[in-house]
């Protein structure tokens, strides 16, 4: 019978609550508000969804000596320096969102008739999401089927792990993004929206005229660089 010492036993993964509750004197190296949020997420491996609206100007952090605070307090302080932004923890994801979160022209509120991915990686799931949005907005372009392809990630990239399987009907784009990073376990998502675009008096179909315009608004970033030890 095999025996293992307590020191050799693997530790259970930390919960989101534990990650947010750990104390630190961390100071982001980045100067821009969005980059600082990404830096904190990657440093402490926080599953995060960031809805960023341009233009956004965040106040500069006060030049005071570092004080010990929890990661959650650190994030709250950073968000408070960005006018109009809020932090919420929903379904195991830390969401950072602007005042445009409920705006009718926010594409993250669009509901897809169906989303499905099986044993895919992040790029597979992102492709299915892009395609699903375009089919929802421009169904006439897909009456004869579709052709296309997409790139990928290096095999040792955490975003290349084929561990994403889920399906849903009548699901918001925002919830699909959450589902992708939760299934992957080592990623965050960032969506960049333009205030001028959100305030246009036009339908989403006219704002996002093709697949490329849809694919260009967000990106997935790793919380860890590679899957290697």
VOBA-1610 file (N, C-alpha, C; in pm, whole numbers, padded with zeros to 5 digits, always signed):
BEGIN
Unk+00084-00119+00000Unk+00000+00000+00000Unk+00088+00124+00000Unk+00055+00218-00084Unk+00135+00339-00094Unk+00104+00431+00023Unk+00207+00498+00070Unk+00191+00592+00181Unk+00239+00728+00135Unk+00177+00831+00187Unk+00222+00966+00156Unk+00224+01047+00283Unk+00327+01125+00301Unk+00339+01208+00420Unk+00253+01332+00404Unk+00224+01397+00516Unk+00140+01517+00512Unk+00205+01625+00429Unk+00341+01629+00431Unk+00409+01731+00355Unk+00401+01710+00205Unk+00372+01586+00162Unk+00365+01555+00021Unk+00224+01569-00034Unk+00128+01582+00052Unk-00010+01592+00007Unk-00034+01727-00058Unk-00102+01725-00171Unk-00130+01851-00240Unk-00237+01929-00164Unk-00218+02059-00163Unk-00314+02144-00094Unk-00436+02166-00183Unk-00554+02172-00123Unk-00673+02201-00203Unk-00666+02342-00259Unk-00722+02364-00377Unk-00717+02498-00435Unk-00789+02599-00346Unk-00736+02719-00343Unk-00797+02823-00262Unk-00927+02870-00325Unk-01024+02901-00242Unk-01151+02953-00290Unk-01135+03101-00325Unk-01233+03153-00398Unk-01230+03296-00431Unk-01233+03379-00303Unk-01310+03337-00206Unk-01318+03410-00080Unk-01182+03415-00012Unk-01108+03304-00016Unk-00977+03300+00046Unk-00878+03390-00029Unk-00886+03389-00162Unk-00796+03473-00242Unk-00820+03621-00214Unk-00947+03658-00205Unk-00981+03799-00180Unk-00951+03840-00037Unk-00949+03744+00053Unk-00928+03774+00194Unk-00783+03779+00237Unk-00691+03734+00151Unk-00551+03734+00191Unk-00497+03876+00200Unk-00409+03898+00293Unk-00354+04030+00317Unk-00225+04049+00239Unk-00203+04172+00196Unk-00087+04199+00112Unk-00055+04349+00119Unk+00069+04381+00085Unk+00111+04521+00067Unk+00140+04547-00081Unk+00071+04474-00165Unk+00096+04479-00310Unk+00065+04617-00368Unk+00155+04664-00455Unk+00134+04787-00530Unk+00151+04757-00678Unk+00049+04778-00757Unk+00062+04751-00901Unk+00172+04836-00963Unk+00242+04777-01059Unk+00344+04852-01132Unk+00282+04935-01244Unk+00167+04888-01295Unk+00100+04958-01404Unk+00049+05094-01356Unk+00036+05187-01448Unk-00011+05320-01415Unk-00156+05343-01455Unk-00205+05270-01555Unk-00342+05286-01604Unk-00436+05199-01523Unk-00557+05252-01495Unk-00653+05182-01410Unk-00685+05041-01457Unk-00714+05023-01586Unk-00747+04891-01638Unk-00630+04796-01623Unk-00511+04841-01656Unk-00392+04756-01644Unk-00364+04718-01500Unk-00395+04807-01408Unk-00376+04776-01266Unk-00470+04663-01222Unk-00595+04670-01266Unk-00692+04566-01232Unk-00647+04430-01287Unk-00600+04430-01410Unk-00551+04306-01471Unk-00431+04253-01394Unk-00343+04342-01353Unk-00223+04302-01279Unk-00260+04236-01146Unk-00357+04292-01076Unk-00401+04232-00950Unk-00465+04096-00975Unk-00549+04087-01076Unk-00614+03959-01108Unk-00510+03852-01136Unk-00407+03884-01214Unk-00307+03785-01251Unk-00213+03754-01134Unk-00184+03852-01051Unk-00094+03829-00937Unk-00157+03735-00835Unk-00287+03753-00809Unk-00353+03674-00705Unk-00447+03568-00764Unk-00443+03552-00897Unk-00524+03451-00967Unk-00673+03466-00933Unk-00724+03587-00954Unk-00864+03618-00927Unk-00944+03605-01057Unk-01042+03516-01065Unk-01127+03512-01184Unk-01206+03642-01196Unk-01187+03712-01305Unk-01240+03848-01314Unk-01296+03875-01452Unk-01406+03951-01455Unk-01463+04000-01579Unk-01468+04151-01572Unk-01400+04219-01664Unk-01388+04364-01660Unk-01459+04425-01780Unk-01559+04508-01754Unk-01628+04584-01858Unk-01574+04727-01854Unk-01490+04759-01948Unk-01422+04888-01948Unk-01475+04976-02059Unk-01511+05097-02024Unk-01564+05192-02122Unk-01466+05306-02144Unk-01435+05330-02269Unk-01346+05441-02303Unk-01428+05561-02351Unk-01389+05684-02313Unk-01271+05713-02230Unk-01299+05701-02081Unk-01202+05651-02006Unk-01209+05646-01861Unk-01078+05696-01805Unk-01087+05790-01712Unk-00968+05841-01645Unk-00982+05817-01495Unk-00891+05738-01442Unk-00894+05707-01299Unk-00799+05799-01222Unk-00837+05829-01100Unk-00751+05913-01016Unk-00625+05836-00980Unk-00516+05910-00965Unk-00388+05850-00929Unk-00391+05810-00782Unk-00333+05693-00752Unk-00328+05647-00614Unk-00242+05741-00531Unk-00281+05768-00407Unk-00200+05857-00322Unk-00061+05800-00297Unk+00037+05885-00298Unk+00176+05843-00278Unk+00205+05829-00130Unk+00152+05726-00070Unk+00173+05700+00072Unk+00240+05565+00089Unk+00306+05541+00200Unk+00369+05411+00222Unk+00266+05298+00217Unk+00312+05181+00174Unk+00222+05066+00163Unk+00165+05028+00299Unk+00041+04994+00301Unk-00023+04943+00422Unk-00082+04807+00391Unk-00086+04723+00490Unk-00141+04590+00470Unk-00291+04598+00456Unk-00343+04535+00352Unk-00487+04529+00331Unk-00520+04402+00254Unk-00646+04362+00256Unk-00685+04243+00183Unk-00690+04275+00033Unk-00687+04170-00046Unk-00696+04187-00191Unk-00829+04252-00228Unk-00935+04216-00157Unk-01064+04278-00185Unk-01061+04428-00155Unk-01000+04467-00046Unk-00988+04609-00013Unk-00905+04682-00119Unk-00800+04615-00165Unk-00716+04673-00269Unk-00798+04699-00396Unk-00877+04601-00437Unk-00960+04616-00557Unk-01065+04725-00537Unk-01127+04727-00421Unk-01228+04830-00394Unk-01167+04970-00401Unk-01046+04986-00348Unk-00979+05117-00353Unk-00952+05156-00498Unk-00908+05059-00578Unk-00877+05088-00718Unk-01003+05127-00795Unk-01112+05055-00771Unk-01237+05083-00842Unk-01293+05218-00803Unk-01281+05254-00676Unk-01331+05385-00630Unk-01259+05501-00698Unk-01137+05478-00743Unk-01064+05585-00811Unk-01106+05602-00956Unk-01192+05513-01004Unk-01239+05520-01142Unk-01386+05561-01142Unk-01419+05686-01173Unk-01557+05736-01163Unk-01656+05651-01242Unk-01766+05619-01174Unk-01873+05546-01241Unk-01859+05395-01241Unk-01753+05343-01180Unk-01730+05197-01181Unk-01772+05134-01049Unk-01808+05008-01057Unk-01850+04932-00939Unk-01785+04795-00941Unk-01778+04733-00826Unk-01728+04596-00812Unk-01839+04510-00754Unk-01858+04394-00811Unk-01956+04298-00760Unk-01901+04158-00777Unk-01933+04071-00683Unk-01893+03930-00691Unk-02017+03849-00720Unk-02021+03787-00837Unk-02139+03713-00881Unk-02098+03581-00943Unk-02156+03473-00895Unk-02135+03340-00952Unk-01987+03302-00960Unk-01912+03340-00858Unk-01772+03301-00852Unk-01679+03384-00937Unk-01724+03499-00983Unk-01642+03588-01066Unk-01648+03729-01008Unk-01533+03797-01002Unk-01530+03936-00961Unk-01557+04021-01085Unk-01666+04096-01083Unk-01703+04180-01196Unk-01670+04327-01167Unk-01604+04388-01263Unk-01580+04532-01259Unk-01658+04590-01377Unk-01750+04681-01348Unk-01835+04731-01456Unk-01858+04881-01442Unk-01889+04944-01554Unk-01912+05088-01556Unk-02062+05118-01550Unk-02095+05245-01560Unk-02236+05285-01555Unk-02313+05239-01678Unk-02242+05189-01779Unk-02308+05142-01900Unk-02345+04994-01895Unk-02333+04931-01778Unk-02355+04787-01768Unk-02495+04745-01814Unk-02595+04829-01787Unk-02732+04795-01824Unk-02779+04868-01949Unk-02690+04934-02016Unk-02727+05012-02135Unk-02780+04920-02245Unk-02886+04960-02315Unk-02943+04874-02420Unk-02846+04844-02534Unk-02747+04930-02555Unk-02649+04905-02661Unk-02522+04837-02610Unk-02526+04788-02486Unk-02415+04709-02433Unk-02433+04566-02484Unk-02345+04523-02570Unk-02361+04393-02634Unk-02354+04277-02535Unk-02302+04302-02416Unk-02296+04196-02315Unk-02434+04158-02264Unk-02533+04244-02287Unk-02670+04213-02246Unk-02748+04137-02353Unk-02689+04122-02471Unk-02755+04047-02578Unk-02774+03903-02536Unk-02892+03849-02562Unk-02919+03709-02530Unk-02908+03623-02656Unk-02835+03513-02642Unk-02818+03419-02752Unk-02922+03309-02739Unk-02978+03270-02852Unk-03076+03162-02850Unk-03015+03035-02795Unk-02888+03010-02830Unk-02821+02892-02779Unk-02670+02911-02785Unk-02602+02858-02684Unk-02456+02852-02686Unk-02414+02713-02643Unk-02314+02660-02715Unk-02269+02523-02682Unk-02124+02506-02721Unk-02046+02447-02631Unk-01909+02408-02660Unk-01879+02282-02581Unk-01808+02188-02643Unk-01778+02061-02579Unk-01629+02031-02593Unk-01565+02009-02480Unk-01422+01976-02476Unk-01339+02075-02558Unk-01371+02201-02545Unk-01299+02303-02619Unk-01206+02382-02528Unk-01117+02459-02590Unk-01034+02549-02512Unk-01091+02690-02524Unk-01019+02787-02472Unk-01071+02924-02469Unk-01092+02978-02610Unk-00999+02951-02701Unk-01014+03003-02836Unk-01131+02937-02908Unk-01155+02808-02881Unk-01272+02742-02938Unk-01401+02807-02889Unk-01408+02828-02758Unk-01528+02887-02698Unk-01549+03030-02745Unk-01439+03106-02757Unk-01450+03244-02804Unk-01502+03248-02947Unk-01455+03156-03030Unk-01502+03150-03168Unk-01652+03121-03171Unk-01697+03025-03091Unk-01839+02992-03088Unk-01922+03110-03040Unk-01868+03186-02947Unk-01939+03303-02897Unk-01947+03412-03004Unk-01836+03440-03069Unk-01836+03539-03177Unk-01936+03500-03285Unk-01931+03374-03323Unk-02020+03325-03428Unk-02166+03335-03385Unk-02193+03297-03259Unk-02330+03302-03209Unk-02387+03442-03209Unk-02304+03540-03172Unk-02349+03680-03173Unk-02378+03726-03315Unk-02286+03695-03405Unk-02304+03739-03544Unk-02427+03675-03606Unk-02454+03549-03575Unk-02573+03481-03626Unk-02699+03541-03567Unk-02690+03587-03442Unk-02805+03649-03376Unk-02836+03785-03438Unk-02730+03860-03469Unk-02748+03995-03522Unk-02772+03997-03674Unk-02715+03900-03744Unk-02724+03899-03891Unk-02763+03760-03942Unk-02881+03711-03905Unk-02920+03575-03945Unk-02926+03556-04096Unk-02954+03664-04168Unk-02967+03653-04314Unk-02835+03612-04380Unk-02724+03638-04313Unk-02594+03604-04372Unk-02559+03457-04356Unk-02638+03383-04281Unk-02605+03243-04253Unk-02708+03145-04308Unk-02794+03192-04394Unk-02897+03103-04449Unk-02838+02990-04531Unk-02724+03014-04591Unk-02659+02910-04670Unk-02545+02842-04599Unk-02540+02853-04467Unk-02430+02796-04390Unk-02317+02896-04376Unk-02201+02850-04330Unk-02089+02940-04310Unk-01958+02864-04326Unk-01855+02938-04361Unk-01721+02884-04373Unk-01627+02976-04298Unk-01525+02919-04238Unk-01429+03004-04167Unk-01340+02922-04077Unk-01244+02988-04020Unk-01151+02922-03929Unk-01096+03024-03830Unk-01012+02977-03743Unk-00956+03067-03642Unk-00824+03012-03594Unk-00748+03097-03531Unk-00615+03057-03483Unk-00622+02985-03351Unk-00508+02976-03285Unk-00504+02904-03157Unk-00395+02958-03068Unk-00367+02884-02960Unk-00263+02919-02865Unk-00158+02810-02865Unk-00035+02841-02822Unk+00066+02735-02805Unk+00013+02627-02712Unk+00058+02505-02731Unk+00003+02391-02657Unk+00025+02401-02507Unk+00128+02477-02463Unk+00154+02487-02320Unk+00088+02608-02257Unk+00006+02680-02332Unk-00066+02796-02281Unk-00189+02749-02205Unk-00217+02811-02091Unk-00332+02769-02011Unk-00463+02790-02086Unk-00465+02882-02183Unk-00587+02905-02259Unk-00609+02798-02365Unk-00509+02710-02384Unk-00522+02603-02483Unk-00572+02473-02423Unk-00592+02469-02291Unk-00639+02346-02227Unk-00784+02319-02267Unk-00813+02201-02323Unk-00950+02171-02370Unk-01042+02126-02257Unk-01071+02216-02165Unk-01149+02179-02046Unk-01281+02255-02037Unk-01330+02307-02150Unk-01452+02386-02147Unk-01567+02310-02212Unk-01665+02279-02132Unk-01786+02211-02180Unk-01905+02270-02109Unk-01990+02339-02181Unk-02118+02382-02124Unk-02209+02430-02236Unk-02336+02426-02208Unk-02434+02472-02306Unk-02549+02539-02232Unk-02615+02629-02301Unk-02727+02701-02240Unk-02812+02763-02350Unk-02935+02793-02316Unk-03025+02863-02407Unk-03067+02996-02346Unk-03097+03091-02431Unk-03140+03223-02387Unk-03044+03279-02283Unk-02916+03280-02318Unk-02812+03320-02224Unk-02748+03451-02269Unk-02720+03538-02174Unk-02655+03665-02204Unk-02509+03642-02243Unk-02458+03730-02327Unk-02317+03723-02365Unk-02228+03732-02242Unk-02261+03818-02149Unk-02184+03834-02026Unk-02173+03701-01951Unk-02282+03627-01945Unk-02281+03500-01873Unk-02201+03393-01947Unk-02197+03401-02079Unk-02113+03309-02156Unk-01966+03335-02124Unk-01927+03462-02122Unk-01789+03497-02088Unk-01752+03443-01951Unk-01842+03458-01854Unk-01817+03403-01721Unk-01802+03252-01727Unk-01889+03186-01801Unk-01885+03041-01811Unk-01753+02992-01869Unk-01699+03064-01965Unk-01574+03025-02029Unk-01458+03031-01930Unk-01446+03141-01855Unk-01331+03151-01765Unk-01348+03061-01643Unk-01470+03036-01600Unk-01491+02946-01487Unk-01455+02804-01525Unk-01490+02764-01647Unk-01458+02629-01692Unk-01308+02612-01712Unk-01244+02714-01767Unk-01100+02708-01787Unk-01025+02711-01655Unk-01069+02798-01564Unk-01011+02802-01430Unk-00887+02888-01414Unk-00830+02934-01524Unk-00706+03013-01516Unk-00710+03132-01611Unk-00824+03198-01620Unk-00837+03308-01716Unk-00926+03417-01662Unk-00913+03536-01723Unk-01005+03646-01697Unk-01048+03702-01832Unk-01157+03778-01834Unk-01198+03841-01960Unk-01205+03992-01943Unk-01175+04061-02053Unk-01180+04207-02058Unk-01258+04247-02181Unk-01357+04332-02163Unk-01433+04388-02274Unk-01411+04537-02278Unk-01374+04588-02394Unk-01352+04732-02411Unk-01464+04788-02498Unk-01541+04879-02440Unk-01651+04943-02512Unk-01623+05092-02526Unk-01682+05151-02626Unk-01666+05294-02649Unk-01795+05366-02610Unk-01783+05469-02529Unk-01901+05545-02486Unk-01975+05601-02606Unk-01902+05648-02707Unk-01966+05704-02826Unk-02050+05599-02898Unk-02000+05476-02902Unk-02075+05367-02966Unk-02199+05332-02887Unk-02186+05328-02755Unk-02299+05293-02670Unk-02412+05396-02683Unk-02375+05519-02703Unk-02475+05626-02709Unk-02531+05650-02849Unk-02489+05571-02946Unk-02545+05586-03080Unk-02691+05542-03083Unk-02771+05611-03160Unk-02911+05571-03177Unk-02920+05475-03295Unk-02872+05355-03269Unk-02869+05252-03373Unk-02881+05116-03307Unk-02926+05019-03383Unk-02939+04884-03331Unk-02802+04818-03321Unk-02793+04712-03242Unk-02668+04638-03230Unk-02624+04584-03365Unk-02720+04546-03449Unk-02687+04492-03581Unk-02616+04596-03667Unk-02652+04722-03651Unk-02587+04828-03728Unk-02456+04872-03666Unk-02445+04858-03534Unk-02321+04894-03466Unk-02213+04790-03493Unk-02251+04662-03482Unk-02157+04553-03506Unk-02196+04486-03639Unk-02135+04538-03746Unk-02179+04500-03880Unk-02124+04365-03927Unk-02016+04319-03865Unk-01960+04192-03910Unk-01887+04122-03796Unk-01839+04002-03826Unk-01774+03917-03728Unk-01651+03985-03667Unk-01571+04053-03750Unk-01448+04113-03703Unk-01474+04223-03600Unk-01580+04301-03620Unk-01613+04406-03524Unk-01654+04347-03390Unk-01717+04232-03394Unk-01756+04164-03269Unk-01633+04108-03200Unk-01547+04040-03276Unk-01431+03973-03219Unk-01332+04072-03158Unk-01336+04197-03202Unk-01237+04293-03156Unk-01267+04362-03025Unk-01382+04336-02964Unk-01417+04413-02845Unk-01369+04349-02715Unk-01333+04221-02716Unk-01289+04159-02591Unk-01169+04070-02612Unk-01109+04032-02500Unk-00998+03937-02503Unk-00999+03857-02373Unk-00942+03738-02382Unk-00922+03653-02265Unk-00773+03656-02231Unk-00743+03671-02104Unk-00605+03676-02058Unk-00581+03567-01955Unk-00463+03507-01956Unk-00434+03400-01859Unk-00406+03456-01720Unk-00447+03380-01619Unk-00407+03412-01483Unk-00270+03353-01453Unk-00232+03247-01528Unk-00099+03191-01522Unk-00049+03181-01665Unk+00079+03198-01685Unk+00131+03207-01821Unk+00128+03074-01893Unk+00173+02964-01831Unk+00175+02834-01896Unk+00122+02729-01802Unk+00098+02608-01857Unk+00051+02497-01775Unk+00168+02419-01717Unk+00289+02456-01754Unk+00408+02387-01700Unk+00431+02426-01555Unk+00488+02335-01472Unk+00516+02367-01332Unk+00608+02485-01318
//
